[in-house]
Amino acid sequence: MTIKLAGQVSGLVSPLTGEAPVPDERLHEVAYVTSRGVRTLSNVLVTLSGRLTGEHSEALKSNIRDTVDELDRVLAELEGAK
């Protein structure tokens, strides 16, 4: 369910062109709600992380590292836009 919802949200912005069917004045709202969703899902990971071991833990760590790298790039871009 989470992947399906994420796919629907990610469909709002083209990864190739950056174009979005959402009006410009609503893009900030979409970005804010998306960032809140990421924060909420991170709380789920905090709860589950202590219960995962072995192969599951390695896959989880890989996904989290990739996510942190991407979010670091977004944060740096936002901080540079000040």
C-alpha positions in Angstrom: 0.0 0.0 0.0 2.8 2.4 0.8 4.6 1.8 -2.5 1.3 2.3 -4.4 0.7 5.6 -2.7 4.3 6.7 -3.2 3.9 5.9 -6.9 0.8 8.0 -7.2 2.5 11.0 -5.5 5.7 10.6 -7.5 3.6 10.6 -10.7 2.8 14.3 -9.9 6.3 15.4 -11.1 8.1 14.0 -14.1 11.6 12.7 -13.2 12.8 13.6 -16.6 11.4 17.1 -17.2 10.4 18.3 -13.7 7.0 19.2 -15.1 4.0 18.7 -13.0 0.2 18.7 -13.8 -0.2 20.4 -10.4 -0.5 24.2 -10.7 2.6 26.0 -9.5 0.8 27.5 -6.5 0.1 24.0 -5.2 3.6 22.6 -5.7 4.6 23.9 -2.3 1.7 22.1 -0.7 2.6 18.8 -2.5 6.2 19.1 -1.4 5.2 19.9 2.2 2.8 17.0 2.4 5.3 14.7 0.8 8.0 15.7 3.4 5.5 15.1 6.2 4.8 11.6 4.7 8.6 10.9 4.6 8.8 11.9 8.3 5.9 9.8 9.3 7.2 6.8 7.5 10.6 7.3 9.1 8.8 6.9 12.5 7.5 3.5 11.3 11.1 2.5 10.4 12.3 3.6 13.9 9.7 1.3 15.5 10.5 -1.7 13.2 14.3 -1.4 12.9 15.1 -3.1 16.2 13.1 -6.2 15.2 14.8 -6.8 11.9 18.0 -8.8 11.5 20.2 -10.5 8.8 19.2 -10.1 5.2 16.2 -8.0 6.0 18.3 -5.6 8.0 20.8 -5.3 5.1 18.1 -4.5 2.6 16.6 -1.9 4.9 20.0 -0.2 5.5 20.6 0.0 1.8 17.2 1.6 1.1 17.7 4.1 4.0 21.2 5.0 2.8 19.9 5.7 -0.7 17.1 7.8 0.8 19.4 9.8 3.0 21.6 10.6 0.1 18.7 11.8 -2.0 17.3 13.8 0.9 20.7 15.4 1.6 20.8 16.6 -2.0 17.3 18.1 -1.7 18.2 19.8 1.6 21.4 21.2 0.1 19.5 22.6 -2.9 16.8 24.1 -0.6 19.5 25.6 1.7 21.3 27.1 -1.3 18.1 28.7 -2.5 17.9 30.9 0.6 
